[in-house]
Amino acid sequence: MTTPLNRSDYDALLDDLQADRAQLQISRNVARRFFTHVSPGNIHSVTGQYVVIQHLLVIASLVAGVLCAAASLLVVYLEFDTMAFLAVPLTGILWTVIAGFSNELGGTWDTLSMYLVSLVLIWFLPTGYILPVFFFVTGLLLYRAAHLLAAYFLKKLVIGSFEAFEMLEQHITVVGHAD
């Protein structure tokens, strides 16, 4: 947004959103940081809305994703014997790069398709690769799910609270609404 909206402009925006004449876009990384760095109590005091469950879902998904990535690294370490010194850092770097590219707004990674294709491909892999690939891909799916959930929850919060919209206005892009 270029100029701050007042309450009547916000109400007009809500009408446009309900009529599908406008869309809100919020960076997935901003949304994830919002739910991981701002306490639910602070959010409630500003917006009047409770977001404890949303906060916990985002945190749980992030933690589960990172734990799956760690499990993948552990299995790689245990399965690859002498090549583990090379395989573990490469696996960690690859996971970090893919997770970073797949989370931002407009990312082209279709996570569910990637996950399903990977699960099918697992059947054709040698036995030693099945668990690391499963944990690797599941970790990516959960990590991305945290970002998608955070973006969804933050959009709902912004639509339901003018105060939340005001607080986050500099991070929101509105498409299709006449200012």
ZAGU-768781 format. One record per residue: residue number from 0; residue in one letter; y, x, z of N, C-alpha, C in turn. Coordinates in steps of 0.2 Angstrom, whole numbers, plus 5000, padded with zeros to 4 digits. Each point is the difference from the previous one (the first is absolute). Example, Ala and Ser with C-alpha at 12.3 -4.5 7.8 and 13.67 -1.06 7.14 Angstrom:
<recs>
(0,'A',(4972,5066,5039),(5006,4996,5000),(5006,5004,5000)),
(1,'S',(5005,4998,4996),(5006,5004,5001),(5005,4996,5003)),
</recs>
This chain:
<recs>
(0,'M',(4994,5004,5000),(5006,4996,5000),(5006,5004,5000)),
(1,'T',(5005,4998,4996),(5006,5004,5000),(5005,4998,5005)),
(2,'T',(5001,4994,5001),(5005,4997,5005),(4996,4996,5006)),
(3,'P',(5002,5001,5006),(4996,4996,5005),(5001,4992,4999)),
(4,'L',(4994,4997,5002),(5000,4993,4999),(5002,4996,5006)),
(5,'N',(5004,4995,5000),(5002,4996,5006),(4994,4995,5000)),
(6,'R',(5001,4996,5005),(4995,4995,5002),(4999,4995,4994)),
(7,'S',(5005,4997,4997),(4999,4995,4995),(4997,5004,4993)),
(8,'D',(5002,5006,4999),(4997,5004,4994),(4992,5001,5002)),
(9,'Y',(4999,5001,5006),(4993,5001,5002),(4996,4993,4999)),
(10,'D',(5003,4995,5002),(4997,4993,4999),(4999,4999,4992)),
(11,'A',(5005,5002,4996),(4999,4999,4993),(4994,5004,4997)),
(12,'L',(5000,5006,5003),(4994,5005,4998),(4994,4997,5002)),
(13,'L',(4999,4997,5006),(4994,4997,5002),(4998,4994,4995)),
(14,'D',(5005,4996,4998),(4999,4995,4995),(4997,5003,4993)),
(15,'D',(5003,5005,4998),(4998,5004,4994),(4993,5003,5001)),
(16,'L',(4998,5002,5006),(4994,5003,5001),(4994,4994,5000)),
(17,'Q',(5002,4995,5003),(4995,4994,5000),(4999,4997,4993)),
(18,'A',(5005,5000,4996),(5000,4998,4993),(4998,5005,4995)),
(19,'D',(4998,5006,5002),(4997,5005,4996),(5005,5003,4995)),
(20,'R',(5007,4999,5002),(5005,5003,4996),(5002,5007,5002)),
(21,'A',(4997,5002,5006),(5002,5007,5002),(4994,5002,5004)),
(22,'Q',(5000,5007,5000),(4995,5004,5004),(5003,5005,5005)),
(23,'L',(4996,5001,5005),(5002,5005,5005),(4996,5006,4999)),
(24,'Q',(5002,5006,4999),(4996,5006,5000),(5002,5005,5005)),
(25,'I',(4995,5002,5004),(5001,5004,5006),(4995,5006,4999)),
(26,'S',(5002,5006,5001),(4996,5006,4999),(4994,4999,5005)),
(27,'R',(4994,5001,4998),(4994,5000,5004),(5001,5005,5006)),
(28,'N',(5003,5006,4998),(5000,5005,5005),(5005,4998,5005)),
(29,'V',(5006,4997,4998),(5005,4998,5005),(4997,4994,5005)),
(30,'A',(4996,4996,4997),(4997,4995,5004),(4995,5003,5005)),
(31,'R',(4996,5005,4997),(4995,5003,5005),(5004,5003,5006)),
(32,'R',(5005,5004,4998),(5004,5003,5005),(5003,4995,5005)),
(33,'F',(5002,4995,4997),(5003,4994,5005),(4995,4998,5005)),
(34,'F',(4994,4999,4998),(4995,4997,5004),(4997,5006,5005)),
(35,'T',(5001,5006,4998),(4997,5005,5004),(5005,5004,5005)),
(36,'H',(5007,4999,4998),(5005,5003,5004),(5004,4996,5004)),
(37,'V',(5000,4993,4998),(5004,4996,5004),(4996,4995,5004)),
(38,'S',(5001,5000,5007),(4996,4997,5004),(5000,4992,4999)),
(39,'P',(4995,4996,5001),(5000,4993,4999),(5005,4997,5005)),
(40,'G',(5001,5003,5006),(5005,4997,5004),(5007,5001,4997)),
(41,'N',(5002,5005,4997),(5006,5001,4997),(5001,4995,4994)),
(42,'I',(4995,4999,4996),(5000,4996,4995),(5002,4993,5002)),
(43,'H',(4996,4998,5006),(5001,4993,5002),(5007,4999,5003)),
(44,'S',(5003,5005,5003),(5006,4999,5003),(5006,5000,4995)),
(45,'V',(4999,5003,4994),(5005,4999,4995),(4999,4994,4995)),
(46,'T',(4993,4998,4999),(4999,4995,4995),(4998,4993,5003)),
(47,'G',(4997,5001,5007),(4997,4994,5003),(4993,4998,4998)),
(48,'Q',(4997,5005,4996),(4993,4998,4997),(4996,5005,5004)),
(49,'Y',(4994,4998,5001),(4995,5004,5003),(4995,5003,4994)),
(50,'V',(5000,5007,5001),(4996,5003,4994),(4995,5005,5003)),
(51,'V',(4997,4998,5006),(4995,5005,5003),(4994,5000,4996)),
(52,'I',(4997,4994,4998),(4994,5000,4996),(5001,5004,4994)),
(53,'Q',(5006,4999,4996),(5001,5004,4994),(5000,5007,5001)),
(54,'H',(5004,5002,5006),(5000,5007,5002),(4993,5003,5001)),
(55,'L',(4996,4997,5004),(4993,5002,5001),(4996,5001,4994)),
(56,'L',(5001,4995,4995),(4996,5000,4994),(5002,5006,4996)),
(57,'V',(5006,5002,4999),(5002,5005,4996),(4998,5007,5004)),
(58,'I',(5001,5000,5006),(4997,5006,5004),(4993,5001,4999)),
(59,'A',(4996,4995,5001),(4993,5000,5000),(4997,5002,4993)),
(60,'S',(5004,4998,4995),(4998,5002,4993),(5001,5007,4999)),
(61,'L',(5006,5002,5002),(5002,5007,4999),(4995,5005,5004)),
(62,'V',(4998,4998,5006),(4996,5004,5004),(4993,5000,4997)),
(63,'A',(4998,4994,4998),(4993,5000,4997),(5000,5004,4993)),
(64,'G',(5005,5000,4996),(5000,5004,4994),(5000,5007,5001)),
(65,'V',(5004,5002,5005),(5000,5007,5002),(4993,5003,5003)),
(66,'L',(4997,4995,5004),(4993,5002,5003),(4995,5000,4995)),
(67,'C',(5000,4996,4994),(4996,5000,4995),(5001,5007,4996)),
(68,'A',(5006,5002,4999),(5001,5006,4997),(4998,5006,5004)),
(69,'A',(5000,5000,5006),(4998,5005,5005),(4992,5000,4999)),
(70,'A',(4997,4994,5000),(4993,5000,5000),(4997,5003,4993)),
(71,'S',(5004,4998,4995),(4999,5003,4993),(5000,5008,5001)),
(72,'L',(5005,5003,5003),(5000,5007,5001),(4995,5003,5004)),
(73,'L',(4998,4996,5005),(4994,5002,5004),(4994,5000,4996)),
(74,'V',(4998,4995,4997),(4994,5000,4996),(5000,5005,4994)),
(75,'V',(5006,5002,4997),(5001,5005,4995),(4998,5007,5004)),
(76,'Y',(5003,5001,5006),(4998,5006,5003),(4993,5001,5002)),
(77,'L',(4997,4994,5002),(4993,5001,5002),(4995,5000,4994)),
(78,'E',(5002,4997,4994),(4996,5000,4994),(5000,5006,4996)),
(79,'F',(5006,5003,5000),(5001,5005,4995),(4999,5007,5002)),
(80,'D',(4998,5001,5006),(4998,5007,5003),(5005,5005,4998)),
(81,'T',(4998,5005,4996),(5005,5006,4999),(5006,4998,4996)),
(82,'M',(4999,4995,4996),(5006,4998,4995),(5005,4995,5004)),
(83,'A',(4998,4999,5006),(5005,4995,5004),(5007,5003,5001)),
(84,'F',(5000,5007,5000),(5007,5003,5001),(5004,4999,4994)),
(85,'L',(4998,4998,4995),(5003,4998,4994),(5001,4992,4999)),
(86,'A',(4994,4997,5001),(5000,4993,4999),(5004,4996,5005)),
(87,'V',(5000,5002,5007),(5004,4996,5005),(5008,5000,4998)),
(88,'P',(5003,5006,4999),(5007,5000,4998),(5001,4996,4994)),
(89,'L',(4996,5001,4995),(5001,4996,4994),(5000,4993,5000)),
(90,'T',(4995,4998,5004),(4999,4992,5002),(5006,4998,5004)),
(91,'G',(5002,5003,5005),(5006,4998,5003),(5007,5000,4996)),
(92,'I',(5001,5005,4996),(5005,5000,4995),(5000,4994,4995)),
(93,'L',(4994,4999,4998),(4999,4995,4995),(5002,4993,5003)),
(94,'W',(4997,4999,5006),(5001,4993,5003),(5007,4999,5002)),
(95,'T',(5004,5006,5002),(5007,4999,5002),(5004,4998,4993)),
(96,'V',(4999,5004,4995),(5003,4999,4994),(4999,4992,4997)),
(97,'I',(4994,4998,5000),(4998,4994,4997),(5003,4994,5005)),
(98,'A',(5000,5001,5007),(5003,4996,5004),(5007,4999,4999)),
(99,'G',(5004,5006,4999),(5007,5000,4999),(5002,4996,4994)),
(100,'F',(4996,5002,4994),(5002,4996,4994),(4999,4993,5000)),
(101,'S',(4995,4998,5004),(4998,4993,4999),(5003,4995,5004)),
(102,'N',(5005,5002,5004),(5003,4996,5005),(5007,4997,4999)),
(103,'E',(5003,5004,4995),(5007,4998,4999),(5001,4994,4995)),
(104,'L',(5005,4996,5001),(5002,4994,4996),(4999,5002,4993)),
(105,'G',(4996,4996,4996),(4999,5001,4993),(4995,5004,4998)),
(106,'G',(4996,5002,5006),(4994,5005,4998),(4995,4997,4996)),
(107,'T',(4997,5003,4995),(4996,4997,4995),(4993,5001,5003)),
(108,'W',(4998,5002,5005),(4993,5000,5003),(4998,4993,5002)),
(109,'D',(4995,4998,4997),(4997,4993,5002),(4995,5002,5005)),
(110,'T',(5001,5000,5006),(4996,5002,5005),(4993,4997,5001)),
(111,'L',(5000,4993,4999),(4994,4997,5000),(4995,5002,4995)),
(112,'S',(5003,5000,4994),(4996,5002,4994),(4997,5007,5001)),
(113,'M',(5005,5005,5002),(4997,5007,5002),(4995,5000,5005)),
(114,'Y',(5000,4996,5005),(4995,4999,5005),(4994,4998,4997)),
(115,'L',(5000,4994,4996),(4994,4997,4998),(4997,5005,4995)),
(116,'V',(5003,5003,4995),(4998,5005,4996),(4996,5006,5003)),
(117,'S',(5004,5002,5006),(4997,5006,5004),(4993,4998,5003)),
(118,'L',(5000,4993,5002),(4994,4998,5003),(4994,5000,4995)),
(119,'V',(5002,4998,4994),(4995,5000,4995),(4997,5007,4998)),
(120,'L',(5005,5004,5000),(4999,5007,4998),(4996,5004,5005)),
(121,'I',(5000,4998,5006),(4997,5003,5006),(4992,5000,4998)),
(122,'W',(4998,4994,4997),(4993,5000,4999),(4997,5005,4995)),
(123,'F',(5005,5003,4996),(4998,5005,4996),(5001,5007,5002)),
(124,'L',(5003,5001,5006),(5001,5007,5003),(4994,5003,5003)),
(125,'P',(5000,5006,5001),(4994,5003,5004),(5001,4998,5007)),
(126,'T',(4995,5000,5004),(5000,4998,5007),(5006,5003,5004)),
(127,'G',(5001,5006,4999),(5005,5004,5005),(5007,4998,4998)),
(128,'Y',(5001,4996,4995),(5007,4998,4998),(5002,4993,5002)),
(129,'I',(4995,4996,5002),(5001,4993,5001),(5004,4999,5006)),
(130,'L',(4998,5002,5006),(5005,4999,5006),(5007,5003,4999)),
(131,'P',(5001,5006,4998),(5006,5002,4999),(5005,4996,4996)),
(132,'V',(4997,4998,4994),(5004,4996,4995),(5001,4993,5003)),
(133,'F',(4995,4997,5004),(5001,4994,5003),(5006,5000,5005)),
(134,'F',(4999,5005,5004),(5006,5000,5005),(5007,5002,4997)),
(135,'F',(4999,5004,4995),(5007,5002,4997),(5003,4994,4997)),
(136,'V',(4996,4996,4996),(5003,4994,4997),(5002,4995,5005)),
(137,'T',(4996,4999,5005),(5001,4995,5005),(5006,5002,5003)),
(138,'G',(5001,5006,5002),(5006,5002,5003),(5006,4999,4996)),
(139,'L',(5000,5001,4994),(5006,4999,4995),(5001,4992,5000)),
(140,'L',(4995,4996,5000),(5001,4993,4999),(5003,4997,5007)),
(141,'L',(4998,5003,5006),(5003,4998,5006),(5007,5002,5001)),
(142,'Y',(5001,5006,4998),(5007,5003,5000),(5005,4996,4996)),
(143,'R',(4998,4999,4994),(5004,4996,4995),(5001,4993,5003)),
(144,'A',(4994,4997,5003),(5001,4993,5003),(5005,5000,5005)),
(145,'A',(5001,5005,5004),(5005,5000,5005),(5007,5000,4997)),
(146,'H',(5001,5003,4994),(5007,5000,4997),(5001,4993,4997)),
(147,'L',(4995,4997,4997),(5000,4993,4997),(5001,4995,5005)),
(148,'L',(4997,5001,5006),(5001,4995,5005),(5007,5000,5003)),
(149,'A',(5002,5007,5001),(5007,5001,5003),(5005,4997,4995)),
(150,'A',(4999,5001,4993),(5005,4997,4996),(5000,4992,5000)),
(151,'Y',(4994,4997,5000),(4999,4993,5000),(5004,4997,5007)),
(152,'F',(4998,5003,5005),(5003,4998,5007),(5007,5001,5000)),
(153,'L',(5003,5005,4997),(5007,5001,5001),(5004,4996,4995)),
(154,'K',(4997,4998,4994),(5003,4995,4996),(5000,4993,5004)),
(155,'K',(4995,4998,5003),(4999,4994,5004),(5006,5000,5005)),
(156,'L',(5000,5006,5004),(5005,5000,5005),(5007,5000,4997)),
(157,'V',(5002,5003,4995),(5006,5000,4997),(5002,4993,4997)),
(158,'I',(4995,4996,4997),(5001,4993,4998),(5001,4996,5006)),
(159,'G',(4997,5001,5005),(5000,4995,5006),(5006,5002,5005)),
(160,'S',(5004,5005,4999),(5005,5002,5005),(5006,5003,4996)),
(161,'F',(5005,4997,5001),(5007,5003,4997),(5001,5007,5003)),
(162,'E',(4999,5000,5007),(5001,5006,5004),(4996,5006,4997)),
(163,'A',(4994,4999,4998),(4995,5005,4998),(5003,5002,4993)),
(164,'F',(5002,4995,4996),(5003,5002,4993),(5006,5004,5001)),
(165,'E',(5004,4998,5005),(5006,5004,5001),(4998,5008,5002)),
(166,'M',(4996,5000,5004),(4997,5006,5003),(4998,5005,4994)),
(167,'L',(4996,4997,4996),(4996,5004,4995),(5004,4999,4993)),
(168,'E',(5005,4997,4999),(5003,4999,4994),(5001,5006,4995)),
(169,'Q',(5001,5006,5003),(5001,5006,4996),(4993,5002,4997)),
(170,'H',(4995,4997,5002),(4993,5002,4998),(4997,4995,4995)),
(171,'I',(5004,4995,4999),(4997,4994,4996),(5004,5000,4994)),
(172,'T',(4995,4999,4994),(5003,4998,4994),(4998,4993,4998)),
(173,'V',(5005,4997,4998),(4999,4993,4998),(5001,4999,4992)),
(174,'V',(4995,4998,4997),(4999,4999,4993),(5001,4993,4998)),
(175,'G',(5004,4999,4995),(5001,4993,4997),(5005,4995,5004)),
(176,'H',(5003,5002,5005),(5005,4996,5004),(5007,5002,4998)),
(177,'A',(5004,4995,4998),(5007,5002,4998),(5004,5001,5006)),
(178,'D',(5002,5006,5001),(5004,5002,5006),(5007,4996,5000)),
</recs>
